[in-house]
Each structure stands twice: as structure tokens, then as C-alpha cells.
Amino acid sequence: MSNINNIFVVSLIFVLLSCSALHKRLGGDFAGDPEQMYENIGPFTKKLIEDAFQDIDSEMLTDFHVHIIGLGEGNTGIYVNPKMQSLWHPINYLKFMVYKSASGINDLGPADSQYIERLISLIENTPNHGLYMVLAFDKFYHPDGSEDLEQTEFYVPNEYVYRISKENPTLFVPIISVHPYRKDALMELERWAKRGVRFVKWLPNAMGINPADDKIAPFYRKLKELDMILLTHTGEEQAVEAEQLQRYGNPLLYRKALDMGVKVIMAHGASLGSNPDLDTSSNENVSNFDLFIRMMEEEKYVGLLFGEISALTQFNRFDGPLQTLLEKKHLHHRLINGSDYPLPAVNFIIRTRELMAAGFITEEERESLNQIYQYNPLLFDFVLKRTLRHPTLKVKFPAAMFMNPFARF
């Protein structure tokens, strides 16, 4: 009898995971294409969009965190771990199907090109859209320099993000990804620096990078020498598998890089999870966000350490970190914007009702933001961040925070 029950449960899971209606509900539940938005939104919504672009220089407007995804179609070189498309790995499979829906991919055959076409459409139907920093994503490597595809959830080559950026220079800027344990890591940095690339992306929890490892000091020296900037995930990672390596999301692990003079952007403001307080002998677990704020408050890191606010409006992050960053006005000039697209298009984690209930937006603003979301989740992310305010202090994020700050540092 227990075997029959087990078979029933497994069968039910397979049915649910295969249900396109469920994937759409969790992922991309949209009313129409981006170009249809203006004919379907009201005057208040149009004014909300207009107000969001007040005091914004479109030539400086920058989204620092846009993912590129695909399946390797068209010689893009993208790799996705087979478990992401296997029903025998139900959680991974569900993530894959939700991301597919949120990204506007309806045919896995041309997935790579469909994703780019959708992204371009979202941007081109955003007024005064600015530039979007598109992310490469390196493989998992061990400290001996060997790559590990089994632990690599996905891989997006540097060449691909550079190519699509060159093909769309008014839309995209490439951010390469170079794992510091690669045997050719320093040469790879030099190669891309010569081609004008300034930013390097890490997700240590998923890539297997210990940012405090003495072994990667030469990598930091090369970043400093080439004046390249490290954009790195901090805090707990939930979008990809990283259970065994969440300790690498500890913001304190970047003291080595910062003390060597490397500019570091901490993505998401380390707004999830906790880690040992390495500044004390007790090693007591402390909120990653509190550790991030501690470092941002240190005078010696001004001009070196920056925070990035992508994902802070998601339902599992905004309670606490968002209020704190809004009220710390003295840090605003060191905060930058990122959307973390396609995550803003994942319905399950975008909950405007809860933002309204917490006092960040009004009911009328919520209704208008939802209208925008139905057609252009990328524009929605920007307008939401320009609209929200501290629930009691009524402080908003300044316009300068949404423009590239690195000309000032």
C-alpha cells in the first residue's frame, strides 16, 4: 500500500510540474506585449511613469544586473545543467519552467534568441531607457583549477554577452565572469580589459569561490591594476543551488579585496541569510545584511565598496533591508540600481499588495504598478523603485542612484 501511495504522490508531482498554467501563474502571467502597454494603461499610470524619469539623465541611466539565459541554441555556448530539465529533479525543473515562462520563452528550440528578442522589446518600449549591464556567468571550478560541470547549474560565456552588446550598443554593456581558480584567470582579465570591459561578475555561493582565499590575491591585484570592478552576489543564494556553500555569501570575506584597493559592488545588499561574524572571536551568526551595513559604514571603504539594490523589493527581502537603506541617506551615493531580470517577471516573488500593506506604496500606486507589470516587468521594476518611499520617514531613493556612479570615483 505504501508503494502505491508513493507512486501516486510522485505522479501527482509530475502532473503539477508539467502544468503550463501553474508555471504561468508562478512565472510570466502577462496581459500583452510591451508595445501594447500605453494603449491599455490609464492617465495616472502614465503620470507615474513620467514622474519616475524626472531628474534622470538617460545617457547615465544604468541597470547593473541583467541576466542572459538560454539553452545553447544558435552557437551561443550557453550551458544548462541537465537536471534543470529533468522531472527526476522536481525543484530544479520547476525553477526552470518558471524562469522560462517569466522570460517569455514559449519554444525551447529557439530559446536563446527568443530571450534576447523579448529583452530588447522590453527595453525599447521603455521611455529614455538607458543602458543594461548584461551578465556572463562562469562555471564551477575547484581550487586546483579543474572545472566541474556537475556542480555548474548554468554557464553563459563571456564571448556571447560581448557579442550581443556589440550588436546592440545603445542597449547593452557586457559584464564578463571570470572564476579566480581558473588557470587562465589573469590572462582572461587582461584579454577583456583590452576590449574595454570594466566589470566582472561572481556568484561565489554557486561557483565555489571563497572570496577570502589567499590563493586569489593575484586575481585581486590584477583587478586593481586593470581598474576593473567586481560585481558579486552577497548573502544567501536562492535562485540557484548553493546549500553547501552559503558561507561564501558572507560580506566580511571581501575585506581582502577591499583592503587591496579593489572596487566591489555587493549585489542585493546581502539582504538574505546569516553568516559567522568573522570580525569577532565568537564567530556568532549575524545577519548578512547587518554585516554589509557594518562594512558600508567604515570610512576606509568609501569609494571602494558599493551596494546594489536588485531584488530588495521581492517579498522575501524588503522587510528590514529596504527600510534601512531608504533611511540611511548618507549611503545613497554609494548605492546603485539593478533589476536582476528576469526575476522581476517571476510573479510569485513580486507582491505589490504586501508592499502597499507595509506602507511603501499607496493603493492607487499599486494598481498602476500592476498595470505596468502586466506588459513590461522590467519597466515595472524601475518605476516601483522610483515610486516607493520609507513607510514613516517618506524618504525616497534619489535619481542619482539610478545612474552610473563610477565617473565620480
Kinemage of the C-alpha trace (Angstrom):
@kinemage 1
@onewidth
@group {chain A} dominant
@subgroup {mainchain}
@vectorlist {calphas} color= white
{ca met a 1} P 0.000 0.000 0.000
{ca ser a 2} L 2.824 2.404 0.846
{ca asn a 3} L 4.395 1.793 -2.586
{ca ile a 4} L 1.083 2.683 -4.250
{ca asn a 5} L 0.906 5.867 -2.192
{ca asn a 6} L 4.448 6.776 -3.148
{ca ile a 7} L 3.715 6.223 -6.816
{ca phe a 8} L 0.580 8.369 -6.505
{ca val a 9} L 2.492 11.224 -4.846
{ca val a 10} L 5.280 11.113 -7.428
{ca ser a 11} L 2.729 11.012 -10.253
{ca leu a 12} L 0.885 13.983 -8.782
{ca ile a 13} L 4.118 15.967 -8.535
{ca phe a 14} L 4.919 15.190 -12.169
{ca val a 15} L 1.449 16.332 -13.267
{ca leu a 16} L 1.732 19.584 -11.316
{ca leu a 17} L 5.225 20.301 -12.582
{ca ser a 18} L 4.129 19.670 -16.150
{ca cys a 19} L 1.154 22.044 -15.877
{ca ser a 20} L 1.804 25.134 -18.014
{ca ala a 21} L -0.939 27.050 -16.182
{ca leu a 22} L 0.979 26.620 -12.907
{ca his a 23} L 4.242 27.786 -14.489
{ca lys a 24} L 2.490 30.853 -15.897
{ca arg a 25} L 0.884 31.645 -12.568
{ca leu a 26} L 4.267 31.492 -10.830
{ca gly a 27} L 6.242 32.987 -13.718
{ca gly a 28} L 5.191 35.196 -16.610
{ca asp a 29} L 1.494 35.913 -16.227
{ca phe a 30} L 1.288 38.877 -18.619
{ca ala a 31} L -1.640 40.589 -20.335
{ca gly a 32} L 0.140 41.549 -23.538
{ca asp a 33} L 3.353 42.575 -25.272
{ca pro a 34} L 5.327 45.649 -24.137
{ca glu a 35} L 4.349 47.705 -27.186
{ca gln a 36} L 0.683 47.320 -26.205
{ca met a 37} L 1.142 48.887 -22.787
{ca tyr a 38} L 0.392 52.568 -23.449
{ca glu a 39} L -2.928 51.851 -25.115
{ca asn a 40} L -4.032 49.807 -22.099
{ca ile a 41} L -2.990 51.923 -19.104
{ca gly a 42} L -4.723 54.893 -17.523
{ca pro a 43} L -3.666 58.558 -17.078
{ca phe a 44} L -2.434 58.048 -13.501
{ca thr a 45} L -0.194 55.178 -14.628
{ca lys a 46} L 1.247 57.250 -17.464
{ca lys a 47} L 1.959 60.053 -14.992
{ca leu a 48} L 3.628 57.583 -12.612
{ca ile a 49} L 5.973 56.511 -15.421
{ca glu a 50} L 6.671 60.120 -16.371
{ca asp a 51} L 7.451 61.027 -12.758
{ca ala a 52} L 9.828 58.056 -12.448
{ca phe a 53} L 12.067 59.571 -15.133
{ca gln a 54} L 12.170 63.047 -13.563
{ca asp a 55} L 15.760 64.205 -12.949
{ca ile a 56} L 17.109 61.128 -14.747
{ca asp a 57} L 19.834 61.593 -17.362
{ca ser a 58} L 19.048 58.848 -19.897
{ca glu a 59} L 22.690 58.800 -21.036
{ca met a 60} L 23.724 57.827 -17.489
{ca leu a 61} L 20.717 55.670 -16.573
{ca thr a 62} L 22.042 52.141 -15.912
{ca asp a 63} L 20.673 48.793 -14.797
{ca phe a 64} L 23.655 46.906 -13.370
{ca his a 65} L 22.135 43.447 -13.101
{ca val a 66} L 20.503 41.770 -16.120
{ca his a 67} L 20.902 38.033 -16.617
{ca ile a 68} L 21.278 36.383 -20.009
{ca ile a 69} L 19.828 32.898 -20.261
{ca gly a 70} L 19.295 30.264 -22.941
{ca leu a 71} L 19.941 26.649 -23.832
{ca gly a 72} L 22.861 26.920 -26.249
{ca glu a 73} L 20.805 27.408 -29.417
{ca gly a 74} L 22.499 29.263 -32.251
{ca asn a 75} L 26.082 28.590 -31.062
{ca thr a 76} L 25.690 30.876 -28.054
{ca gly a 77} L 27.732 28.476 -25.928
{ca ile a 78} L 25.248 28.650 -23.049
{ca tyr a 79} L 25.084 25.528 -20.894
{ca val a 80} L 22.248 24.482 -18.571
{ca asn a 81} L 22.691 21.513 -16.256
{ca pro a 82} L 20.528 18.591 -17.497
{ca lys a 83} L 18.884 18.260 -14.061
{ca met a 84} L 17.158 21.612 -14.710
{ca gln a 85} L 15.049 19.922 -17.389
{ca ser a 86} L 14.518 16.613 -15.611
{ca leu a 87} L 11.339 15.692 -13.752
{ca trp a 88} L 13.518 13.495 -11.542
{ca his a 89} L 14.774 16.777 -10.049
{ca pro a 90} L 11.377 18.390 -9.390
{ca ile a 91} L 12.559 21.586 -7.655
{ca asn a 92} L 15.134 22.302 -10.346
{ca tyr a 93} L 12.626 21.505 -13.049
{ca leu a 94} L 10.020 23.820 -11.552
{ca lys a 95} L 12.582 26.643 -11.348
{ca phe a 96} L 13.497 26.064 -14.971
{ca met a 97} L 9.887 26.156 -16.148
{ca val a 98} L 9.086 29.265 -14.085
{ca tyr a 99} L 12.149 31.120 -15.439
{ca lys a 100} L 11.177 30.038 -18.956
{ca ser a 101} L 7.680 31.438 -18.510
{ca ala a 102} L 8.880 34.656 -16.868
{ca ser a 103} L 11.367 35.226 -19.696
{ca gly a 104} L 8.740 34.991 -22.425
{ca ile a 105} L 10.215 31.806 -23.898
{ca asn a 106} L 7.466 29.680 -25.442
{ca asp a 107} L 9.628 27.383 -27.571
{ca leu a 108} L 12.757 25.701 -26.227
{ca gly a 109} L 14.190 25.309 -29.733
{ca pro a 110} L 14.991 28.999 -30.271
{ca ala a 111} L 15.139 29.788 -26.525
{ca asp a 112} L 18.347 31.852 -26.679
{ca ser a 113} L 17.146 34.151 -29.459
{ca gln a 114} L 13.645 34.400 -28.006
{ca tyr a 115} L 15.069 35.570 -24.697
{ca ile a 116} L 17.131 38.325 -26.338
{ca glu a 117} L 14.231 39.417 -28.548
{ca arg a 118} L 11.963 39.674 -25.520
{ca leu a 119} L 14.574 41.602 -23.522
{ca ile a 120} L 15.159 44.042 -26.386
{ca ser a 121} L 11.402 44.564 -26.740
{ca leu a 122} L 11.058 45.348 -23.026
{ca ile a 123} L 13.893 47.877 -23.208
{ca glu a 124} L 12.854 49.553 -26.454
{ca asn a 125} L 9.365 50.040 -25.053
{ca thr a 126} L 10.785 51.802 -22.001
{ca pro a 127} L 10.994 55.596 -22.410
{ca asn a 128} L 14.540 57.025 -22.094
{ca his a 129} L 15.718 53.517 -21.300
{ca gly a 130} L 19.447 53.961 -20.699
{ca leu a 131} L 21.880 51.027 -20.657
{ca tyr a 132} L 21.569 47.496 -19.278
{ca met a 133} L 24.582 45.601 -17.977
{ca val a 134} L 24.248 42.006 -19.210
{ca leu a 135} L 25.934 39.272 -17.208
{ca ala a 136} L 28.129 36.393 -18.248
{ca phe a 137} L 28.278 33.526 -15.742
{ca asp a 138} L 31.310 31.284 -15.326
{ca lys a 139} L 31.381 27.579 -14.465
{ca phe a 140} L 32.054 25.978 -11.093
{ca tyr a 141} L 35.807 25.466 -10.528
{ca his a 142} L 37.748 23.723 -7.780
{ca pro a 143} L 40.772 25.414 -6.134
{ca asp a 144} L 43.084 23.213 -8.250
{ca gly a 145} L 41.708 24.882 -11.400
{ca ser a 146} L 39.567 21.984 -12.611
{ca glu a 147} L 36.048 22.771 -13.828
{ca asp a 148} L 33.050 20.844 -12.504
{ca leu a 149} L 30.038 20.728 -14.832
{ca glu a 150} L 28.069 18.571 -12.386
{ca gln a 151} L 28.071 21.473 -9.922
{ca thr a 152} L 27.580 24.074 -12.665
{ca glu a 153} L 23.903 24.975 -12.800
{ca phe a 154} L 24.314 27.191 -15.852
{ca tyr a 155} L 27.085 28.840 -17.842
{ca val a 156} L 26.938 31.961 -20.010
{ca pro a 157} L 30.156 32.630 -21.983
{ca asn a 158} L 31.918 35.987 -21.980
{ca glu a 159} L 32.061 35.955 -25.769
{ca tyr a 160} L 28.282 35.745 -26.021
{ca val a 161} L 27.477 38.711 -23.762
{ca tyr a 162} L 30.198 40.721 -25.500
{ca arg a 163} L 28.764 39.837 -28.918
{ca ile a 164} L 25.184 40.797 -28.123
{ca ser a 165} L 26.444 44.022 -26.539
{ca lys a 166} L 28.367 44.930 -29.688
{ca glu a 167} L 25.270 44.127 -31.763
{ca asn a 168} L 23.139 46.366 -29.514
{ca pro a 169} L 25.462 49.128 -28.276
{ca thr a 170} L 22.642 51.514 -27.332
{ca leu a 171} L 21.074 48.861 -25.092
{ca phe a 172} L 23.706 46.569 -23.559
{ca val a 173} L 27.061 46.759 -21.773
{ca pro a 174} L 28.885 43.443 -21.138
{ca ile a 175} L 29.903 42.214 -17.707
{ca ile a 176} L 32.238 39.248 -18.016
{ca ser a 177} L 32.543 36.441 -15.481
{ca val a 178} L 35.961 35.005 -14.660
{ca his a 179} L 36.363 32.397 -11.937
{ca pro a 180} L 39.549 33.186 -9.964
{ca tyr a 181} L 40.505 29.496 -9.709
{ca arg a 182} L 40.757 29.155 -13.495
{ca lys a 183} L 44.316 28.543 -14.616
{ca asp a 184} L 43.957 31.266 -17.241
{ca ala a 185} L 42.099 33.713 -14.964
{ca leu a 186} L 44.665 36.532 -15.096
{ca met a 187} L 45.085 36.260 -18.857
{ca glu a 188} L 41.303 36.278 -19.253
{ca leu a 189} L 41.048 39.515 -17.272
{ca glu a 190} L 43.751 41.130 -19.391
{ca arg a 191} L 42.111 39.945 -22.627
{ca trp a 192} L 38.764 41.508 -21.768
{ca ala a 193} L 40.229 44.676 -20.288
{ca lys a 194} L 41.946 45.288 -23.647
{ca arg a 195} L 38.498 45.054 -25.274
{ca gly a 196} L 37.146 47.742 -22.990
{ca val a 197} L 35.285 45.596 -20.438
{ca arg a 198} L 35.297 47.073 -16.913
{ca phe a 199} L 33.144 44.771 -14.795
{ca val a 200} L 33.475 41.178 -13.588
{ca lys a 201} L 30.598 39.102 -12.168
{ca trp a 202} L 30.791 36.463 -9.417
{ca leu a 203} L 28.222 34.345 -7.603
{ca pro a 204} L 30.532 32.656 -5.063
{ca asn a 205} L 27.814 30.501 -3.437
{ca ala a 206} L 27.077 28.804 -6.764
{ca met a 207} L 30.532 28.967 -8.363
{ca gly a 208} L 32.553 27.657 -5.422
{ca ile a 209} L 34.582 30.826 -4.744
{ca asn a 210} L 35.949 31.672 -1.318
{ca pro a 211} L 36.484 35.446 -1.633
{ca ala a 212} L 38.927 35.442 1.296
{ca asp a 213} L 41.147 32.678 -0.117
{ca asp a 214} L 44.805 33.758 -0.151
{ca lys a 215} L 45.114 31.823 -3.401
{ca ile a 216} L 43.168 34.522 -5.276
{ca ala a 217} L 45.200 37.524 -4.107
{ca pro a 218} L 46.871 37.701 -7.575
{ca phe a 219} L 43.394 37.941 -9.109
{ca tyr a 220} L 42.599 40.925 -6.904
{ca arg a 221} L 45.904 42.561 -7.764
{ca lys a 222} L 45.107 42.173 -11.461
{ca leu a 223} L 41.626 43.669 -10.980
{ca lys a 224} L 43.212 46.660 -9.241
{ca glu a 225} L 45.897 47.009 -11.904
{ca leu a 226} L 43.319 46.946 -14.715
{ca asp a 227} L 40.870 49.176 -12.815
{ca met a 228} L 38.170 46.525 -13.178
{ca ile a 229} L 35.203 46.430 -10.800
{ca leu a 230} L 33.865 43.275 -9.133
{ca leu a 231} L 30.072 42.861 -9.061
{ca thr a 232} L 29.434 39.984 -6.689
{ca his a 233} L 26.460 38.291 -5.118
{ca thr a 234} L 26.373 38.613 -1.327
{ca gly a 235} L 24.100 36.972 1.200
{ca glu a 236} L 22.201 33.724 0.852
{ca glu a 237} L 21.543 32.486 -2.683
{ca gln a 238} L 18.141 31.026 -3.513
{ca ala a 239} L 17.878 31.290 -7.300
{ca val a 240} L 20.420 28.515 -7.897
{ca glu a 241} L 21.614 25.584 -5.794
{ca ala a 242} L 24.155 26.637 -3.219
{ca glu a 243} L 23.240 24.845 0.001
{ca gln a 244} L 26.757 23.693 0.852
{ca leu a 245} L 28.447 26.987 0.031
{ca gln a 246} L 26.232 29.668 1.602
{ca arg a 247} L 29.196 30.660 3.783
{ca tyr a 248} L 30.734 32.239 0.665
{ca gly a 249} L 27.951 34.825 0.696
{ca asn a 250} L 29.414 36.417 3.835
{ca pro a 251} L 30.171 40.115 3.084
{ca leu a 252} L 33.120 40.091 5.507
{ca leu a 253} L 35.013 37.773 3.141
{ca tyr a 254} L 35.618 40.784 0.860
{ca arg a 255} L 37.842 42.643 3.294
{ca lys a 256} L 40.838 41.155 1.495
{ca ala a 257} L 39.772 42.552 -1.898
{ca leu a 258} L 38.800 45.945 -0.491
{ca asp a 259} L 42.000 46.272 1.539
{ca met a 260} L 43.909 45.626 -1.683
{ca gly a 261} L 42.091 48.559 -3.316
{ca val a 262} L 39.601 46.620 -5.458
{ca lys a 263} L 36.233 48.267 -6.093
{ca val a 264} L 33.472 45.867 -5.044
{ca ile a 265} L 29.722 46.085 -5.692
{ca met a 266} L 27.777 43.873 -3.286
{ca ala a 267} L 24.663 42.751 -5.138
{ca his a 268} L 21.350 42.632 -3.227
{ca gly a 269} L 22.966 44.324 -0.240
{ca ala a 270} L 23.475 40.850 1.262
{ca ser a 271} L 19.771 41.006 2.160
{ca leu a 272} L 19.166 37.305 2.875
{ca gly a 273} L 20.531 34.817 5.385
{ca ser a 274} L 23.166 34.965 8.085
{ca asn a 275} L 26.816 34.017 8.496
{ca pro a 276} L 29.514 33.928 11.183
{ca asp a 277} L 30.769 37.318 12.353
{ca leu a 278} L 34.395 36.893 11.337
{ca asp a 279} L 35.322 40.217 12.965
{ca thr a 280} L 34.852 38.693 16.417
{ca ser a 281} L 36.333 35.710 18.210
{ca ser a 282} L 32.890 34.266 18.964
{ca asn a 283} L 32.010 33.789 15.259
{ca glu a 284} L 28.384 34.247 16.280
{ca asn a 285} L 25.902 34.104 13.391
{ca val a 286} L 24.814 37.587 12.282
{ca ser a 287} L 22.502 38.780 9.530
{ca asn a 288} L 24.408 39.148 6.258
{ca phe a 289} L 22.675 42.484 5.755
{ca asp a 290} L 23.942 43.767 9.114
{ca leu a 291} L 27.466 42.718 8.132
{ca phe a 292} L 27.059 44.548 4.828
{ca ile a 293} L 25.904 47.725 6.598
{ca arg a 294} L 28.829 47.475 9.023
{ca met a 295} L 31.267 47.486 6.113
{ca met a 296} L 29.442 50.291 4.278
{ca glu a 297} L 29.763 52.431 7.398
{ca glu a 298} L 33.559 52.041 7.527
{ca glu a 299} L 35.261 55.190 6.292
{ca lys a 300} L 38.167 53.299 4.745
{ca tyr a 301} L 35.843 51.666 2.210
{ca val a 302} L 34.266 54.852 0.875
{ca gly a 303} L 34.987 54.932 -2.862
{ca leu a 304} L 35.670 51.194 -2.868
{ca leu a 305} L 32.562 49.447 -1.533
{ca phe a 306} L 29.141 49.893 -3.160
{ca gly a 307} L 25.765 48.310 -2.565
{ca glu a 308} L 23.380 47.208 -5.285
{ca ile a 309} L 19.629 47.090 -4.639
{ca ser a 310} L 18.406 44.402 -7.032
{ca ala a 311} L 15.808 42.042 -5.517
{ca leu a 312} L 15.216 44.267 -2.467
{ca thr a 313} L 11.561 44.737 -3.428
{ca gln a 314} L 10.907 40.985 -3.560
{ca phe a 315} L 8.560 39.770 -0.838
{ca asn a 316} L 11.268 37.738 0.921
{ca arg a 317} L 13.723 40.649 1.174
{ca phe a 318} L 12.058 44.018 1.625
{ca asp a 319} L 11.072 43.707 5.297
{ca gly a 320} L 14.024 45.368 7.042
{ca pro a 321} L 16.761 45.914 4.423
{ca leu a 322} L 14.633 48.172 2.208
{ca gln a 323} L 13.579 50.420 5.114
{ca thr a 324} L 17.151 50.594 6.410
{ca leu a 325} L 18.664 51.605 3.066
{ca leu a 326} L 15.963 54.214 2.473
{ca glu a 327} L 16.618 55.845 5.843
{ca lys a 328} L 20.448 55.790 5.567
{ca lys a 329} L 20.629 58.791 3.241
{ca his a 330} L 24.370 59.174 3.827
{ca leu a 331} L 24.882 55.882 1.945
{ca his a 332} L 22.657 56.680 -1.054
{ca his a 333} L 25.527 57.995 -3.186
{ca arg a 334} L 27.150 54.536 -2.890
{ca leu a 335} L 24.063 52.543 -3.850
{ca ile a 336} L 23.342 51.541 -7.443
{ca asn a 337} L 20.349 50.019 -9.164
{ca gly a 338} L 19.956 46.602 -10.718
{ca ser a 339} L 16.831 44.722 -11.741
{ca asp a 340} L 18.103 41.123 -11.553
{ca tyr a 341} L 15.954 40.466 -14.626
{ca pro a 342} L 14.239 38.036 -15.283
{ca leu a 343} L 13.421 37.778 -11.562
{ca pro a 344} L 11.139 40.869 -11.650
{ca ala a 345} L 8.995 38.871 -14.088
{ca val a 346} L 8.517 35.994 -11.631
{ca asn a 347} L 5.006 36.668 -10.293
{ca phe a 348} L 5.460 34.558 -7.193
{ca ile a 349} L 8.110 36.832 -5.662
{ca ile a 350} L 6.597 40.173 -6.725
{ca arg a 351} L 3.856 41.093 -4.251
{ca thr a 352} L 2.724 44.699 -4.526
{ca arg a 353} L -0.109 44.092 -2.052
{ca glu a 354} L 2.437 43.394 0.685
{ca leu a 355} L 4.492 46.464 -0.287
{ca met a 356} L 1.304 48.523 -0.015
{ca ala a 357} L 0.376 46.977 3.338
{ca ala a 358} L 3.857 47.820 4.655
{ca gly a 359} L 3.421 51.460 3.610
{ca phe a 360} L 5.947 51.661 0.759
{ca ile a 361} L 3.323 52.492 -1.884
{ca thr a 362} L -0.300 53.669 -1.911
{ca glu a 363} L -3.259 51.676 -3.170
{ca glu a 364} L -3.533 53.860 -6.281
{ca glu a 365} L 0.183 53.439 -6.993
{ca arg a 366} L -0.154 49.694 -6.532
{ca glu a 367} L -2.938 49.487 -9.106
{ca ser a 368} L -0.883 51.465 -11.622
{ca leu a 369} L 2.286 49.479 -10.967
{ca asn a 370} L 0.336 46.290 -11.569
{ca gln a 371} L -0.825 47.702 -14.906
{ca ile a 372} L 2.785 48.309 -15.915
{ca tyr a 373} L 3.811 44.845 -14.736
{ca gln a 374} L 1.214 43.202 -16.960
{ca tyr a 375} L 3.085 44.446 -20.046
{ca asn a 376} L 6.649 45.350 -19.036
{ca pro a 377} L 8.064 43.860 -15.806
{ca leu a 378} L 11.449 45.458 -16.468
{ca leu a 379} L 9.924 48.948 -16.574
{ca phe a 380} L 7.798 47.997 -13.561
{ca asp a 381} L 10.941 47.277 -11.524
{ca phe a 382} L 12.362 50.728 -12.274
{ca val a 383} L 9.107 52.650 -11.688
{ca leu a 384} L 8.481 50.768 -8.424
{ca lys a 385} L 11.906 51.691 -7.041
{ca arg a 386} L 11.463 55.322 -8.096
{ca thr a 387} L 7.995 55.445 -6.526
{ca leu a 388} L 8.374 53.680 -3.176
{ca arg a 389} L 9.141 55.613 -0.017
{ca his a 390} L 10.054 54.858 3.585
{ca pro a 391} L 6.811 53.978 5.400
{ca thr a 392} L 7.291 56.604 8.129
{ca leu a 393} L 10.105 58.948 7.052
{ca lys a 394} L 8.760 59.176 3.464
{ca val a 395} L 12.337 59.209 2.115
{ca lys a 396} L 12.768 58.083 -1.498
{ca phe a 397} L 15.809 56.791 -3.348
{ca pro a 398} L 17.429 59.715 -5.218
{ca ala a 399} L 17.578 59.903 -9.008
{ca ala a 400} L 21.395 59.773 -8.928
{ca met a 401} L 21.237 56.235 -7.557
{ca phe a 402} L 19.855 55.005 -10.862
{ca met a 403} L 22.687 56.478 -12.908
{ca asn a 404} L 26.197 55.074 -13.359
{ca pro a 405} L 28.233 56.376 -10.392
{ca phe a 406} L 31.700 55.326 -11.451
{ca ala a 407} L 32.608 58.545 -13.192
{ca arg a 408} L 32.671 60.034 -9.664
{ca phe a 409} L 35.048 57.500 -8.107
